[in-house]
Amino acid sequence: NMGADLTVYGTLSLTGGAFSIGANTLTLDKALEVSSGTLTGGTSSNLVVTANASAAGVTLPAISGHLDNLTTARAAGTSMGADLTVYGALTLSGGAFSIGANTLTLDDELSVAGGTLTGGATSNLVITATGSGSVTLPSITNGINNLTTARGAGVNMGADLTVKGELLLSAGAFSIG
C-alpha cells in the first residue's frame, strides 16, 4: 500500500496480493507486469504513464476501485486490459490509448493534447451524468462499438465518429457539429 506519491523508474511487478494506490499518485516510467497480484485504486487514486520514449507500451490490468485521474503520455501506447472507470480527468498527452475489448467509463473530463484514442468493434465508451461540464469526443481510431451518454451538460463530437453498435443518449444534448 502506498503511503505517498510514488514514481517507479523500473518495472513494477505485481506478483501477489493487492497493491493499493490509496489517495496518491502512482507514476510508471517503464513497465507494469501483473502475474497474480492486483492493482487497487479509488476515488482519489491517480495513475500517470510517462512519455519515456525508450519504454514499451503498457497494458493496464483490472483496477478495482477505479481511478480518480489517469494521464497517459507513452509514445508506444497504453492499453486497457480490463474495463476501467475514471472518476476525474482522463488526459491523453501522447501515444495511443487503446480501449480494446473493454468498456471505458468517464465520470468527468476527457482531455486530448498530443495523444489519441483507439477503439474498435468490441470497444465501448460510457460518459456518465456525474461530471458537471460537457465532453468533447476526439477522433476515435477504428470507431467504437457502443456509446452511452448521460451527461446533462452535453457531449460534443470533435471529429467524425463511427458507432458500430448502439448509440444510447439518455440525457443532455449530443452535438454533431
C-alpha positions as CSV (number, residue, x, y, z in Angstrom):
1,N,0.0,0.0,0.0
2,M,1.3,3.4,-1.0
3,G,1.6,6.0,1.8
4,A,2.7,8.8,-0.5
5,D,3.1,9.5,-4.2
6,L,5.4,7.0,-5.9
7,T,7.4,7.0,-9.2
8,V,8.6,3.7,-10.4
9,Y,11.6,4.1,-12.7
10,G,12.0,0.4,-13.4
11,T,9.4,-2.3,-13.8
12,L,6.5,-2.5,-11.3
13,S,5.8,-6.3,-10.9
14,L,2.7,-7.3,-9.1
15,T,3.1,-10.9,-8.2
16,G,0.7,-11.5,-5.3
17,G,-1.7,-9.6,-3.1
18,A,-3.2,-6.2,-3.7
19,F,-1.1,-3.1,-4.4
20,S,-3.2,-0.1,-3.3
21,I,-2.6,3.4,-4.7
22,G,-4.7,5.0,-2.0
23,A,-5.1,8.8,-2.1
24,N,-1.8,9.1,-4.0
25,T,-0.3,9.3,-7.5
26,L,1.5,6.2,-9.0
27,T,3.8,7.2,-11.8
28,L,5.1,4.5,-14.2
29,D,8.2,5.4,-16.1
30,K,8.7,1.9,-17.6
31,A,6.9,-1.4,-17.5
32,L,3.9,-2.8,-15.5
33,E,3.8,-6.6,-15.1
34,V,1.0,-8.4,-13.4
35,S,1.1,-12.1,-12.8
36,S,-1.2,-12.8,-9.8
37,G,-1.3,-9.5,-7.9
38,T,-3.9,-6.8,-8.3
39,L,-3.9,-3.0,-8.5
40,T,-6.4,-1.2,-6.3
41,G,-7.4,2.4,-7.0
42,G,-10.1,4.6,-5.5
43,T,-11.9,7.9,-5.9
44,S,-8.7,9.8,-5.0
45,S,-6.1,7.4,-6.7
46,N,-4.2,8.8,-9.7
47,L,-2.1,7.0,-12.3
48,V,0.4,8.5,-14.7
49,V,2.1,6.6,-17.5
50,T,5.1,8.8,-18.5
51,A,6.3,9.7,-22.0
52,N,9.5,7.6,-21.6
53,A,10.5,7.2,-25.3
54,S,12.6,4.1,-24.7
55,A,9.9,2.3,-22.8
56,A,7.5,-0.3,-24.3
57,G,3.7,0.2,-24.2
58,V,1.8,-0.5,-21.0
59,T,-1.3,-2.7,-20.6
60,L,-3.3,-1.6,-17.6
61,P,-4.7,-4.5,-15.6
62,A,-8.1,-4.6,-13.9
63,I,-8.1,-1.8,-11.4
64,S,-10.5,-2.4,-8.5
65,G,-11.9,0.8,-7.1
66,H,-11.2,2.6,-10.3
67,L,-9.1,5.8,-10.7
68,D,-9.6,9.5,-10.0
69,N,-7.3,10.8,-12.7
70,L,-5.4,8.9,-15.4
71,T,-2.7,10.6,-17.6
72,T,-1.0,8.7,-20.4
73,A,1.9,10.0,-22.5
74,R,3.6,6.8,-23.6
75,A,4.7,7.0,-27.2
76,A,4.5,3.2,-27.5
77,G,0.9,3.4,-26.2
78,T,-1.2,2.5,-23.3
79,S,-3.9,-0.3,-23.5
80,M,-6.7,-1.3,-21.3
81,G,-6.6,-4.9,-20.2
82,A,-10.0,-4.7,-18.5
83,D,-12.9,-2.3,-18.0
84,L,-11.9,1.0,-16.5
85,T,-13.7,3.8,-14.8
86,V,-12.0,7.2,-14.4
87,Y,-13.8,9.5,-11.9
88,G,-11.8,12.6,-12.7
89,A,-9.8,13.5,-15.7
90,L,-8.6,11.2,-18.5
91,T,-5.7,13.1,-20.1
92,L,-4.2,11.8,-23.3
93,S,-0.9,13.6,-23.7
94,G,1.0,11.2,-26.1
95,G,0.7,7.9,-27.8
96,A,-2.4,5.9,-28.4
97,F,-4.8,5.0,-25.6
98,S,-6.5,1.7,-26.6
99,I,-9.8,0.7,-25.1
100,G,-9.5,-2.8,-26.6
101,A,-12.4,-5.3,-25.9
102,N,-13.4,-3.3,-22.8
103,T,-15.6,-0.5,-21.6
104,L,-14.1,2.9,-20.7
105,T,-16.4,4.9,-18.3
106,L,-15.7,8.6,-17.9
107,D,-17.3,10.4,-15.0
108,D,-15.8,13.8,-15.7
109,E,-13.2,15.2,-18.1
110,L,-11.5,14.0,-21.3
111,S,-8.5,16.0,-22.5
112,V,-6.6,15.2,-25.6
113,A,-3.3,17.1,-26.1
114,G,-1.0,15.0,-28.3
115,G,-2.4,11.6,-27.6
116,T,-5.1,9.6,-29.5
117,L,-8.0,7.3,-28.5
118,T,-8.3,3.9,-30.2
119,G,-11.5,1.9,-30.2
120,G,-12.7,-1.0,-32.3
121,A,-15.6,-3.4,-32.9
122,T,-15.6,-4.5,-29.2
123,S,-14.7,-1.2,-27.5
124,N,-17.4,0.6,-25.5
125,L,-17.5,4.1,-24.2
126,V,-19.8,5.4,-21.4
127,I,-20.0,9.1,-20.4
128,T,-21.9,9.3,-17.2
129,A,-24.1,12.0,-15.7
130,T,-21.6,12.6,-12.9
131,G,-19.4,15.4,-14.5
132,S,-20.6,19.0,-14.5
133,G,-19.1,20.1,-17.8
134,S,-19.6,18.9,-21.4
135,V,-17.3,16.4,-23.0
136,T,-15.8,16.7,-26.5
137,L,-15.1,13.4,-28.1
138,P,-11.8,13.3,-30.1
139,S,-11.3,11.3,-33.2
140,I,-11.6,7.6,-32.1
141,T,-9.4,5.4,-34.4
142,N,-11.4,2.4,-35.6
143,G,-14.6,3.8,-34.2
144,I,-16.5,2.4,-31.2
145,N,-18.9,-0.4,-30.6
146,N,-21.4,1.1,-28.1
147,L,-21.5,4.7,-27.0
148,T,-23.7,5.6,-24.0
149,T,-24.0,9.3,-22.9
150,A,-25.9,10.7,-19.9
151,R,-24.1,14.0,-19.5
152,G,-26.6,16.8,-18.7
153,A,-24.1,19.4,-20.0
154,G,-23.9,17.5,-23.3
155,V,-21.5,15.6,-25.4
156,N,-19.9,17.2,-28.5
157,M,-18.3,15.4,-31.4
158,G,-14.9,16.9,-32.1
159,A,-14.4,14.7,-35.2
160,D,-16.2,12.1,-37.3
161,L,-17.3,9.1,-35.2
162,T,-18.3,5.6,-36.2
163,V,-20.6,3.8,-33.8
164,K,-20.8,0.2,-34.9
165,G,-23.3,-1.0,-32.2
166,E,-25.7,1.1,-30.1
167,L,-25.8,4.8,-29.5
168,L,-27.7,5.4,-26.3
169,L,-28.5,9.0,-25.4
170,S,-30.1,9.2,-22.0
171,A,-29.6,12.8,-21.0
172,G,-28.2,16.0,-22.3
173,A,-27.5,17.2,-25.9
174,F,-25.4,15.2,-28.3
175,S,-23.9,17.8,-30.7
176,I,-22.7,16.6,-34.1
177,G,-21.2,19.8,-35.4
